Amino acid sequence: MPSIFEPPDRGPTLGAFPIAGLVRRVRRIVGLSQTRMARFARVAPSTVARVESGTLTPSLAVLERLIGAAGLYLVVVDQDGHVILPMEVWDDTLDGAGRRYPAHLDTILDPKPGEWWADIYGLARPPETFKRCRVEREARRRRSQWEVRVAKYRNDPPPPDPRSWSY
C-alpha cells in the first residue's frame, strides 16, 4: 500500500518526464488523433494508446518515430541543459586492424617522440595513437578547460600543467 507521502506512480519515465505524458504532449502539439499519429509514426494505433496509458514502454526506435511524427527530435542534454553533440567519425583514423580508437581516450594524430607508449622499446611510431594514462588524460582535460573557459575559472588558480611532468 503506497504511503500518502509518496508521489503516485506515473508509469515509465524518460528522464524527468513520464513517457506517456511526453507522447500525449507531442500528439497535442500537432493535433493528431491516436490513429493518425500511429499512421504517421508507422506503428499500430494500439501501440500509441498503450504508450499513452503507461502500459507499454516503447523502444527507442518507436519513441523516436512517435516524436518524429510531430517533426520533433530526441536530443541528449547535460545537467545544465546544453545539447551534447555526437563525436565526429574520422574514417581515415583507424588502427592497423581497421577499428576505431577507443571513444574514452584522446586520439593523438602524428605523435611526437615520447607520446607513444612503445617509444621506450624503440618501435616505429604509428600515424596516430592515444593516451593510455587516465590520470594524465584527466589532468590535460582540466588544464584545457581552465585555459579555454576563462570567465568560468577567472578566480581559480591554474591546475598543474601535465606537459611539464617528467616520468
C-alpha positions in Angstrom: 0.0 0.0 0.0 1.6 3.3 -1.1 2.0 6.0 1.5 0.1 9.2 1.2 3.5 11.0 1.2 4.8 9.2 -1.9 4.0 10.6 -5.3 1.7 8.5 -7.5 3.3 6.1 -9.9 3.3 7.9 -13.3 4.4 4.9 -15.3 7.7 4.5 -17.3 9.8 7.7 -17.4 12.3 9.2 -19.7 14.5 11.3 -17.5 12.3 13.6 -15.5 9.4 13.3 -18.0 6.9 10.4 -18.0 6.9 8.8 -21.4 3.1 8.7 -21.5 2.8 12.4 -20.8 5.6 13.2 -23.3 3.8 11.3 -26.1 0.4 12.9 -25.2 2.1 16.3 -25.3 3.6 15.6 -28.7 0.2 14.5 -30.0 -1.4 17.7 -28.6 1.3 19.8 -30.3 0.4 18.5 -33.8 -3.3 18.0 -33.1 -3.4 14.4 -34.2 -5.7 11.6 -33.0 -4.0 8.4 -31.8 -5.0 6.7 -35.1 -3.5 9.5 -37.3 -0.3 9.7 -35.1 0.1 5.9 -35.4 -0.2 6.2 -39.2 2.5 8.9 -39.4 4.7 7.0 -37.0 4.2 3.7 -38.8 3.0 1.9 -35.6 -0.2 0.3 -34.6 -2.9 2.5 -33.1 -2.9 0.2 -30.0 0.8 1.0 -29.6 0.1 4.7 -29.2 -2.8 4.0 -26.8 -0.7 1.6 -24.7 2.3 4.1 -24.6 0.0 6.9 -23.6 -1.7 4.8 -20.9 1.7 3.8 -19.4 1.2 0.1 -20.0 3.9 -0.1 -22.7 7.4 1.3 -22.6 8.4 1.9 -26.2 11.7 1.0 -27.7 13.9 3.9 -28.6 13.1 3.4 -32.3 9.4 3.5 -31.6 9.7 6.6 -29.3 11.8 8.3 -32.0 9.1 7.6 -34.6 6.3 8.8 -32.3 8.1 12.1 -31.6 9.2 12.4 -35.2 5.6 12.3 -36.3 5.4 15.8 -34.9 8.6 16.9 -36.5 10.4 16.8 -33.2 13.7 15.1 -32.3 15.2 13.3 -29.3 18.4 15.0 -28.0 20.8 14.4 -25.2 21.5 17.3 -22.8 23.8 17.6 -19.8 22.7 18.7 -16.3 23.0 22.4 -17.4 20.7 21.9 -20.4 23.4 22.1 -23.1 22.9 19.8 -26.1 25.5 17.0 -26.3 26.6 16.5 -29.9 27.9 13.1 -31.2 31.6 12.5 -31.7 32.9 13.1 -35.2 33.7 10.0 -37.2 37.1 10.1 -38.9 37.1 7.3 -41.5 40.8 7.7 -42.0 41.7 7.4 -38.3 41.6 3.7 -37.7 44.1 1.3 -36.1 46.0 -1.3 -38.0 43.1 -3.7 -37.9 40.6 -1.2 -39.2 39.0 -0.5 -35.8 38.2 2.9 -34.3 40.2 4.1 -31.4 38.5 3.8 -28.0 36.0 6.7 -27.6 37.0 7.4 -24.0 40.7 8.0 -25.0 42.1 11.2 -26.6 43.4 10.3 -30.1 46.8 11.8 -31.0 47.4 12.4 -34.7 51.0 12.3 -35.7 52.5 11.6 -32.3 55.8 13.2 -31.3 58.7 11.4 -29.6 57.6 10.3 -26.1 53.8 10.4 -26.9 53.5 6.7 -27.8 53.8 4.1 -25.1 56.2 1.9 -27.2 58.8 4.6 -27.8 60.7 3.2 -24.8 61.1 -0.1 -26.8 62.3 1.6 -30.0 59.3 0.5 -32.0 58.2 2.5 -35.1 55.7 5.2 -34.2 52.2 4.8 -35.8 50.5 7.7 -37.6 48.0 8.1 -34.7 47.8 6.8 -31.1 46.1 7.7 -27.8 47.0 8.4 -24.2 46.5 5.4 -22.0 47.3 7.1 -18.7 43.9 8.1 -17.2 45.5 10.5 -14.7 47.4 12.4 -17.3 44.3 12.5 -19.7 42.1 14.0 -17.0 44.8 16.5 -16.0 45.2 17.6 -19.6 41.4 18.0 -19.9 41.2 20.1 -16.7 44.1 22.3 -17.8 42.4 22.7 -21.3 39.1 23.7 -19.7 40.8 26.2 -17.5 42.6 27.7 -20.5 39.6 27.9 -22.7 36.8 28.8 -20.2 38.4 31.9 -18.9 35.2 33.5 -17.5 34.2 30.4 -15.6 37.6 29.8 -14.0 38.6 33.5 -13.6 39.3 33.3 -9.9 40.6 29.8 -9.8 44.4 29.0 -9.7 45.6 27.1 -12.7 45.7 23.3 -12.5 49.1 21.7 -12.9 50.3 21.5 -16.4 50.8 17.8 -17.3 53.2 18.8 -20.2 55.7 19.7 -17.5 55.5 16.3 -15.8 58.5 14.0 -16.2 58.3 10.3 -16.0 
